[in-house]
Amino acid sequence: MAEAVERDCVIAGGGPAGMMLGLLLARRGLRVTVLEKHADFFRDFRGDTIHPSTLTVLGELGLRDAFLELPVHRVARLDVVINGRRIAPVDFTLLAPPDDFLVLAPQWDLLNFVARASAAHPGYELRMSTTATGLLIEDGVVVGVAADGPDGPLEIRAPLTVAADGRGSTLRPAAGLAPIETGVPIDVLWFDLPVPADAPAHPTSETLFSLDANGFALTIPRGDHWQGGYVIPKGGFDLLKAGGLDEFHRRFAATAPFAASVIGTVDDWEKVKLLLVQIDRLPTWHRPGFMAIGDAAHAMSPVGGVGVNYAIQDAVALANAIAAPLASRGPLDAALAAVQARRERPVARMQGIQRAIHDRMARAAVRHRSPVPHAAMPLLRALVPLVRGRFTRLVGLGLLPEHVQD
């Protein structure tokens, strides 16, 4: 017989959106259960950028200083190397202090940190190794979830069920919601690299992205190693593999010569993970008793590294809107609709920006040309200082940063 639990809110998915929403609701005195299907948060190649707007949220929760005591990597400026020339389109020091830098940290450190902070609230419950398998629906209203945990099946009933279970959401189709997908012409390869002994030393900036006619390379600091990335045309992994590892090494090193001495450590295709890039968005994020947020509502591209930020912004907006009606057992439908109306505007605009960048990258990759012609470089270098502030706000804050309400 299934275990039966009554809560104020049940959240499927222990990613940034689900964990932050659980914390925000628990601190308001609500009884919240978060279900995470894995036994821990340790998974590679997940978003690890903590944007200035996320640091602001942590500050509003009184957690910023404690978070920054973790072994995080602070970045004041993001550089891009285009055709061998370095430019700095993003300078976080232009933002208002104290949140005038970006943090790079493994996502599991953020999630474990939020879990520890949440556990301080008596109404909070995190169930690991527990998978949401379906919805409990009565008279057209979602009244909870069915799940499988270490001790067997259980049913968790709540006035609100939240799907924060990612782009492969189980609960989204169970709610009768289907996303509209946008064709994406690129995929990304991820792999680990040791930090070269002669890595360029830039104490306040990082070269996260390098591009030229040879391709598009990423080098993201991850403490004692780099997370390497390489952009390929959609469906082009088999063709790349057919060319052999030596050719892949050559192309990556030509684009990012500062990584030439270490790319050879990727000596087997088994060390390379293919990320199928997708962009999609639900036309409707909610139904009575149910709401989808984060990637379950809108899958974002890796471009700009904004996925974690937008997921957390969803969580903040939802908590602001529903904490009071959940506490009073008031109606939720209008609040859920208002959250979608508020959040889908910045999401749609950012996805449009990502699509435009994808298209340019894909055309350049197919033609083996740089997306920025060499002749255009002087003009680009002249324009960057004029638009740096706007780029910085777009990347660091997003299009509609949310703030925690009490």
C-alpha positions as CSV (number, residue, x, y, z in Angstrom):
1,M,0.0,0.0,0.0
2,A,1.3,3.4,-1.0
3,E,2.5,5.8,1.8
4,A,0.2,8.8,1.9
5,V,1.5,12.3,2.7
6,E,-0.2,15.7,2.9
7,R,1.7,18.8,2.1
8,D,1.2,22.4,1.0
9,C,3.3,22.0,-2.1
10,V,5.1,19.2,-3.8
11,I,7.9,19.8,-6.2
12,A,9.2,17.3,-8.7
13,G,12.9,17.9,-9.5
14,G,15.9,18.8,-7.4
15,G,17.5,21.2,-9.9
16,P,18.0,24.9,-9.4
17,A,14.3,25.8,-10.0
18,G,12.9,23.1,-7.7
19,M,15.4,23.5,-4.9
20,M,15.2,27.3,-4.8
21,L,11.3,27.1,-4.9
22,G,11.4,24.7,-2.0
23,L,13.6,27.0,0.1
24,L,11.5,30.1,-0.7
25,L,8.3,28.4,0.3
26,A,9.7,26.7,3.4
27,R,11.0,30.0,4.7
28,R,7.4,31.3,4.5
29,G,6.3,28.6,6.9
30,L,4.8,26.2,4.3
31,R,5.1,22.4,4.3
32,V,7.1,21.6,1.1
33,T,8.4,18.3,-0.3
34,V,11.0,18.2,-3.1
35,L,11.4,15.0,-4.9
36,E,14.8,14.2,-6.6
37,K,15.1,11.0,-8.5
38,H,18.9,10.6,-8.0
39,A,20.6,9.7,-4.8
40,D,22.8,12.8,-5.0
41,F,23.4,16.0,-7.1
42,F,26.7,14.9,-8.5
43,R,26.3,15.0,-12.3
44,D,28.8,16.5,-14.8
45,F,28.2,19.0,-17.6
46,R,25.4,20.9,-16.0
47,G,25.1,24.6,-15.9
48,D,27.6,26.1,-13.4
49,T,27.2,29.8,-13.9
50,I,25.8,31.7,-10.9
51,H,24.9,35.1,-12.3
52,P,24.9,38.4,-10.4
53,S,21.1,38.4,-10.2
54,T,21.2,35.0,-8.5
55,L,23.8,36.3,-6.0
56,T,21.3,39.1,-5.4
57,V,18.6,36.5,-4.6
58,L,20.9,34.7,-2.2
59,G,21.7,38.1,-0.6
60,E,18.0,38.8,-0.1
61,L,17.7,35.4,1.6
62,G,20.7,36.2,3.9
63,L,22.8,33.4,2.3
64,R,25.1,35.3,0.0
65,D,28.2,35.5,2.2
66,A,27.9,31.8,3.3
67,F,27.6,30.8,-0.4
68,L,30.7,32.8,-1.4
69,E,32.7,31.0,1.3
70,L,32.5,27.9,-0.8
71,P,35.4,27.2,-3.2
72,V,33.8,29.3,-6.0
73,H,35.5,31.0,-8.9
74,R,34.7,34.7,-9.2
75,V,34.7,36.4,-12.6
76,A,34.5,40.1,-13.1
77,R,34.8,40.1,-16.9
78,L,34.0,37.7,-19.7
79,D,36.3,37.8,-22.7
80,V,35.8,36.3,-26.2
81,V,38.5,35.5,-28.6
82,I,37.4,36.1,-32.2
83,N,39.8,35.4,-35.1
84,G,42.6,35.4,-32.6
85,R,41.7,38.9,-31.2
86,R,40.5,39.3,-27.6
87,I,37.5,41.4,-26.9
88,A,35.6,42.0,-23.6
89,P,31.9,42.4,-24.3
90,V,30.8,41.7,-20.7
91,D,32.2,43.6,-17.7
92,F,30.3,42.8,-14.5
93,T,32.0,45.6,-12.6
94,L,29.6,48.0,-14.4
95,L,26.8,46.5,-12.3
96,A,25.8,47.9,-8.9
97,P,27.9,46.4,-6.1
98,P,28.1,44.1,-4.3
99,D,26.8,41.8,-7.0
100,D,29.2,43.0,-9.6
101,F,30.8,39.6,-10.6
102,L,29.7,36.2,-11.8
103,V,30.5,33.0,-10.0
104,L,31.5,29.7,-11.6
105,A,30.7,26.7,-9.3
106,P,29.8,23.1,-9.9
107,Q,26.0,22.9,-9.9
108,W,26.0,20.2,-7.2
109,D,27.7,22.7,-4.8
110,L,24.8,25.2,-5.3
111,L,22.2,22.5,-4.9
112,N,23.8,21.0,-1.8
113,F,24.1,24.5,-0.3
114,V,20.4,25.3,-0.9
115,A,19.4,21.9,0.5
116,R,21.3,22.7,3.7
117,A,19.7,26.1,4.0
118,S,16.3,24.6,3.4
119,A,16.7,22.0,6.0
120,A,16.8,24.7,8.7
121,H,13.0,25.2,8.1
122,P,10.8,22.7,9.9
123,G,8.3,22.4,7.0
124,Y,10.9,21.4,4.5
125,E,11.4,17.9,3.2
126,L,13.8,16.6,0.6
127,R,13.3,13.1,-0.6
128,M,16.3,11.8,-2.6
129,S,16.1,8.6,-4.8
130,T,12.4,9.4,-5.2
131,T,10.9,9.6,-8.7
132,A,7.6,11.3,-9.5
133,T,5.8,8.9,-11.8
134,G,2.5,10.6,-12.4
135,L,-0.1,13.1,-11.2
136,L,-3.1,12.6,-9.0
137,I,-6.0,14.2,-10.7
138,E,-9.6,14.6,-9.4
139,D,-12.4,16.3,-11.3
140,G,-9.8,17.9,-13.6
141,V,-7.7,19.3,-10.8
142,V,-4.2,18.1,-10.0
143,V,-4.2,17.2,-6.3
144,G,-0.7,15.7,-6.0
145,V,1.8,13.2,-7.3
146,A,2.4,9.5,-7.3
147,A,6.0,8.6,-6.7
148,D,8.4,5.7,-6.1
149,G,10.9,6.0,-3.3
150,P,13.4,3.8,-1.5
151,D,10.6,2.4,0.7
152,G,8.2,1.8,-2.1
153,P,5.3,3.8,-3.7
154,L,3.9,6.9,-2.1
155,E,1.3,9.5,-2.8
156,I,1.9,13.2,-1.9
157,R,-1.2,15.3,-1.9
158,A,-1.0,19.1,-2.1
159,P,-2.9,22.1,-3.3
160,L,-0.1,22.8,-5.7
161,T,2.2,20.4,-7.7
162,V,5.2,21.9,-9.4
163,A,7.0,20.3,-12.3
164,A,10.7,21.3,-12.1
165,D,11.9,18.1,-13.5
166,G,13.7,19.4,-16.6
167,R,13.3,19.3,-20.3
168,G,12.5,15.5,-20.1
169,S,9.7,16.2,-17.7
170,T,7.5,13.3,-16.7
171,L,4.8,15.4,-15.1
172,R,4.5,17.9,-18.0
173,P,2.9,15.3,-20.4
174,A,0.9,13.9,-17.5
175,A,-0.7,17.3,-17.1
176,G,-1.6,17.3,-20.8
177,L,1.0,20.0,-21.6
178,A,3.2,19.8,-24.6
179,P,6.0,22.2,-25.6
180,I,6.5,23.8,-29.0
181,E,10.0,23.1,-30.1
182,T,12.1,25.5,-32.1
183,G,14.6,23.9,-34.5
184,V,18.1,24.4,-33.3
185,P,20.9,23.9,-35.9
186,I,23.8,23.2,-33.4
187,D,24.8,20.7,-30.8
188,V,27.6,20.9,-28.2
189,L,30.3,18.4,-27.2
190,W,31.4,18.5,-23.6
191,F,34.6,17.0,-22.1
192,D,37.0,17.6,-19.3
193,L,40.5,19.1,-19.8
194,P,43.4,19.7,-17.4
195,V,44.3,23.3,-16.9
196,P,47.4,23.9,-19.1
197,A,50.6,24.8,-17.2
198,D,50.9,27.9,-19.5
199,A,47.2,28.9,-19.4
200,P,46.8,32.6,-19.9
201,A,46.6,34.5,-16.6
202,H,43.8,37.0,-16.4
203,P,43.1,37.6,-12.7
204,T,39.7,39.2,-13.3
205,S,38.5,37.7,-16.5
206,E,37.9,34.4,-18.2
207,T,38.1,33.4,-21.9
208,L,35.0,31.2,-22.0
209,F,34.5,31.2,-25.8
210,S,36.8,31.3,-28.7
211,L,35.7,31.3,-32.4
212,D,37.2,31.4,-35.8
213,A,36.9,29.6,-39.1
214,N,38.0,26.3,-37.4
215,G,35.1,26.3,-35.0
216,F,33.7,27.3,-31.7
217,A,35.5,26.3,-28.5
218,L,34.6,26.7,-24.9
219,T,37.0,26.6,-21.9
220,I,35.1,26.9,-18.6
221,P,37.1,26.9,-15.3
222,R,36.0,24.1,-12.9
223,G,38.5,24.4,-10.1
224,D,41.3,22.0,-10.8
225,H,40.3,21.5,-14.4
226,W,38.5,23.0,-17.4
227,Q,35.1,22.0,-18.8
228,G,35.8,22.0,-22.5
229,G,33.2,22.4,-25.2
230,Y,33.0,22.4,-28.9
231,V,30.0,23.5,-31.0
232,I,29.1,21.3,-34.0
233,P,26.3,21.5,-36.6
234,K,23.1,19.6,-35.5
235,G,23.6,15.9,-36.1
236,G,27.3,16.4,-37.0
237,F,28.9,14.2,-34.3
238,D,29.2,11.1,-36.4
239,L,30.8,13.1,-39.2
240,L,33.3,14.6,-36.7
241,K,34.1,11.2,-35.3
242,A,34.7,9.8,-38.8
243,G,37.4,12.4,-39.3
244,G,39.3,11.0,-36.3
245,L,40.4,12.4,-32.9
246,D,43.6,13.9,-34.4
247,E,41.5,16.2,-36.7
248,F,39.2,17.1,-33.8
249,H,42.3,18.0,-31.7
250,R,43.7,20.1,-34.6
251,R,40.5,22.1,-35.0
252,F,40.0,22.7,-31.3
253,A,43.6,23.8,-30.8
254,A,43.5,26.0,-33.9
255,T,40.5,27.9,-32.4
256,A,41.8,27.8,-28.8
257,P,45.6,27.6,-29.0
258,F,46.1,28.2,-25.3
259,A,44.5,24.7,-24.9
260,A,46.6,23.0,-27.5
261,S,48.8,21.3,-25.0
262,V,45.9,19.6,-23.2
263,I,43.3,18.7,-25.9
264,G,45.2,15.5,-26.5
265,T,44.0,14.2,-23.2
266,V,40.7,13.6,-24.9
267,D,42.0,10.4,-26.3
268,D,38.8,8.5,-26.6
269,W,35.4,9.5,-27.9
270,E,34.0,7.9,-24.8
271,K,35.3,10.9,-22.9
272,V,33.1,13.2,-25.0
273,K,29.4,13.8,-24.1
274,L,27.0,15.0,-26.7
275,L,24.5,17.7,-25.6
276,L,21.5,17.8,-27.9
277,V,20.7,21.5,-27.9
278,Q,17.1,22.4,-27.9
279,I,14.9,25.3,-27.3
280,D,11.2,24.8,-26.5
281,R,8.5,26.5,-24.5
282,L,5.1,25.5,-23.3
283,P,2.2,27.5,-24.6
284,T,0.5,27.1,-21.2
285,W,2.6,26.4,-18.1
286,H,-0.2,25.7,-15.7
287,R,-3.5,24.0,-15.1
288,P,-5.6,23.8,-11.9
289,G,-3.3,22.6,-9.1
290,F,-0.3,22.4,-11.3
291,M,2.6,24.6,-12.6
292,A,5.7,24.0,-14.7
293,I,8.9,26.1,-14.2
294,G,12.5,26.1,-15.4
295,D,13.4,23.7,-18.2
296,A,10.1,21.9,-17.7
297,A,8.4,25.1,-19.0
298,H,11.1,26.4,-21.3
299,A,14.3,24.6,-22.3
300,M,17.0,27.2,-22.9
301,S,20.1,26.9,-25.0
302,P,23.6,26.9,-23.4
303,V,24.2,30.2,-25.2
304,G,25.0,32.8,-22.5
305,G,24.8,30.2,-19.8
306,V,21.5,31.6,-18.7
307,G,19.5,28.4,-18.0
308,V,20.2,28.3,-14.2
309,N,19.5,32.0,-13.8
310,Y,16.1,31.9,-15.6
311,A,15.1,28.8,-13.7
312,I,15.8,30.5,-10.4
313,Q,14.0,33.6,-11.5
314,D,11.0,31.4,-12.3
315,A,11.1,30.0,-8.8
316,V,11.3,33.5,-7.2
317,A,8.4,34.8,-9.2
318,L,6.3,31.7,-8.4
319,A,7.1,31.8,-4.7
320,N,6.2,35.5,-4.5
321,A,2.9,34.9,-6.1
322,I,1.7,31.7,-4.4
323,A,3.1,31.8,-0.8
324,A,0.2,33.8,0.6
325,P,-2.7,32.0,-1.2
326,L,-1.1,28.6,-0.3
327,A,-0.9,29.6,3.3
328,S,-4.6,30.7,3.4
329,R,-5.8,27.9,1.1
330,G,-7.0,30.5,-1.3
331,P,-7.5,30.1,-5.1
332,L,-4.3,29.7,-7.1
333,D,-5.4,29.8,-10.8
334,A,-5.0,33.6,-11.3
335,A,-1.7,33.7,-9.5
336,L,-0.3,30.8,-11.7
337,A,-1.5,32.6,-14.9
338,A,0.1,35.8,-13.7
339,V,3.5,34.1,-13.2
340,Q,3.4,32.7,-16.7
341,A,2.5,36.1,-18.1
342,R,5.3,37.7,-16.2
343,R,8.1,35.1,-16.9
344,E,7.3,34.1,-20.5
345,R,8.1,37.5,-21.9
346,P,11.8,37.6,-20.8
347,V,12.1,33.9,-21.6
348,A,10.7,34.4,-25.2
349,R,13.0,37.3,-25.8
350,M,16.1,35.5,-24.6
351,Q,15.2,32.4,-26.6
352,G,14.9,34.7,-29.7
353,I,18.4,36.0,-29.1
354,Q,19.7,32.5,-28.7
355,R,18.1,31.4,-31.9
356,A,19.7,34.3,-33.8
357,I,23.1,33.4,-32.4
358,H,22.6,29.7,-33.2
359,D,21.7,30.4,-36.9
360,R,24.9,32.5,-37.4
361,M,27.1,29.9,-35.7
362,A,25.6,27.1,-37.7
363,R,26.0,28.9,-41.1
364,A,29.6,29.7,-40.2
365,A,30.3,26.1,-39.1
366,V,28.9,24.6,-42.3
367,R,30.9,26.9,-44.5
368,H,34.1,26.7,-42.3
369,R,34.1,30.4,-42.0
370,S,34.3,32.7,-39.0
371,P,30.9,34.2,-38.1
372,V,32.7,37.5,-37.9
373,P,34.7,38.3,-41.1
374,H,38.2,39.5,-40.5
375,A,37.4,42.8,-42.3
376,A,34.7,43.5,-39.7
377,M,37.0,43.1,-36.7
378,P,38.0,46.8,-36.5
379,L,34.3,47.9,-36.5
380,L,33.5,45.2,-33.9
381,R,36.2,46.3,-31.6
382,A,35.0,49.9,-31.9
383,L,31.4,49.0,-31.1
384,V,32.0,46.8,-28.1
385,P,32.7,49.6,-25.7
386,L,29.5,51.3,-26.7
387,V,27.3,48.2,-26.1
388,R,29.2,46.7,-23.2
389,G,26.8,48.0,-20.5
390,R,23.8,46.5,-22.3
391,F,25.5,43.2,-22.9
392,T,26.5,43.1,-19.3
393,R,23.0,43.6,-18.0
394,L,21.6,41.1,-20.5
395,V,24.0,38.4,-19.4
396,G,24.4,39.3,-15.7
397,L,20.8,40.2,-14.7
398,G,18.6,38.8,-17.5
399,L,15.7,40.7,-19.0
400,L,13.5,40.7,-15.9
401,P,15.4,40.0,-12.6
402,E,13.2,38.9,-9.8
403,H,13.5,39.9,-6.1
404,V,12.5,37.9,-3.0
405,Q,9.3,39.2,-1.3
406,D,8.5,38.5,2.3
